[in-house]
């Protein structure tokens, strides 16, 4: 049985996210993609901070976070701060430029991202 306590009231979207986490845990799939879309596609989980709240509420060791640089470009104001905030849960980083193309075809500062990941101890 999974017991979850909340500090604040939550909406249906959050509860659905928790259900997804339990399923991921049972299937041993391992991590959330922090964005199931962006604010133009869905309102379920859009920012890494939202995903961290969900991971903390679920509190299952097999549930971690995947950061998606393309969606971070839309939703996050600061890549470094967002990555630092979720560092204990970071399991994977999806590399894509702001144009959804390969790195260096857009405007993403990959040097900054890689420096932050190394600083956080992420195994590149």
ZITADA-V179406 format. One record per residue. N is the residue number from 1. RES is the residue in three letters. BURIAL is 1 if it has 16 or more other C-alpha atoms within 10 Angstrom, else 0. Layout:
n={N & N}
res={RES & RES}
burial={BURIAL & BURIAL}
This chain:
n={1 & 2 & 3 & 4 & 5 & 6 & 7 & 8 & 9 & 10 & 11 & 12 & 13 & 14 & 15 & 16 & 17 & 18 & 19 & 20 & 21 & 22 & 23 & 24 & 25 & 26 & 27 & 28 & 29 & 30 & 31 & 32 & 33 & 34 & 35 & 36 & 37 & 38 & 39 & 40 & 41 & 42 & 43 & 44 & 45 & 46 & 47 & 48 & 49 & 50 & 51 & 52 & 53 & 54 & 55 & 56 & 57 & 58 & 59 & 60 & 61 & 62 & 63 & 64 & 65 & 66 & 67 & 68 & 69 & 70 & 71 & 72 & 73 & 74 & 75 & 76 & 77 & 78 & 79 & 80 & 81 & 82 & 83 & 84 & 85 & 86 & 87 & 88 & 89 & 90 & 91 & 92 & 93 & 94 & 95 & 96 & 97 & 98 & 99 & 100 & 101 & 102 & 103 & 104 & 105 & 106 & 107 & 108 & 109 & 110 & 111 & 112 & 113 & 114 & 115 & 116 & 117 & 118 & 119 & 120 & 121 & 122 & 123 & 124}
res={UNK & UNK & UNK & UNK & UNK & UNK & UNK & UNK & UNK & UNK & UNK & UNK & UNK & UNK & UNK & UNK & UNK & UNK & UNK & UNK & UNK & UNK & UNK & UNK & UNK & UNK & UNK & UNK & UNK & UNK & UNK & UNK & UNK & UNK & UNK & UNK & UNK & UNK & UNK & UNK & UNK & UNK & UNK & UNK & UNK & UNK & UNK & UNK & UNK & UNK & UNK & UNK & UNK & UNK & UNK & UNK & UNK & UNK & UNK & UNK & UNK & UNK & UNK & UNK & UNK & UNK & UNK & UNK & UNK & UNK & UNK & UNK & UNK & UNK & UNK & UNK & UNK & UNK & UNK & UNK & UNK & UNK & UNK & UNK & UNK & UNK & UNK & UNK & UNK & UNK & UNK & UNK & UNK & UNK & UNK & UNK & UNK & UNK & UNK & UNK & UNK & UNK & UNK & UNK & UNK & UNK & UNK & UNK & UNK & UNK & UNK & UNK & UNK & UNK & UNK & UNK & UNK & UNK & UNK & UNK & UNK & UNK & UNK & UNK}
burial={0 & 0 & 0 & 0 & 0 & 0 & 0 & 0 & 0 & 0 & 0 & 0 & 0 & 1 & 0 & 0 & 1 & 1 & 0 & 0 & 1 & 1 & 0 & 1 & 1 & 0 & 0 & 0 & 0 & 1 & 1 & 1 & 1 & 1 & 1 & 0 & 0 & 1 & 0 & 0 & 0 & 0 & 0 & 1 & 1 & 1 & 1 & 1 & 1 & 0 & 1 & 1 & 0 & 1 & 1 & 0 & 1 & 1 & 1 & 0 & 0 & 1 & 1 & 1 & 1 & 1 & 1 & 1 & 1 & 1 & 1 & 1 & 1 & 0 & 1 & 1 & 0 & 0 & 1 & 1 & 0 & 1 & 1 & 0 & 0 & 1 & 1 & 0 & 1 & 1 & 1 & 1 & 1 & 0 & 1 & 1 & 1 & 1 & 0 & 0 & 0 & 0 & 0 & 0 & 0 & 0 & 0 & 1 & 0 & 1 & 0 & 0 & 1 & 0 & 0 & 1 & 1 & 0 & 0 & 0 & 0 & 1 & 0 & 0}
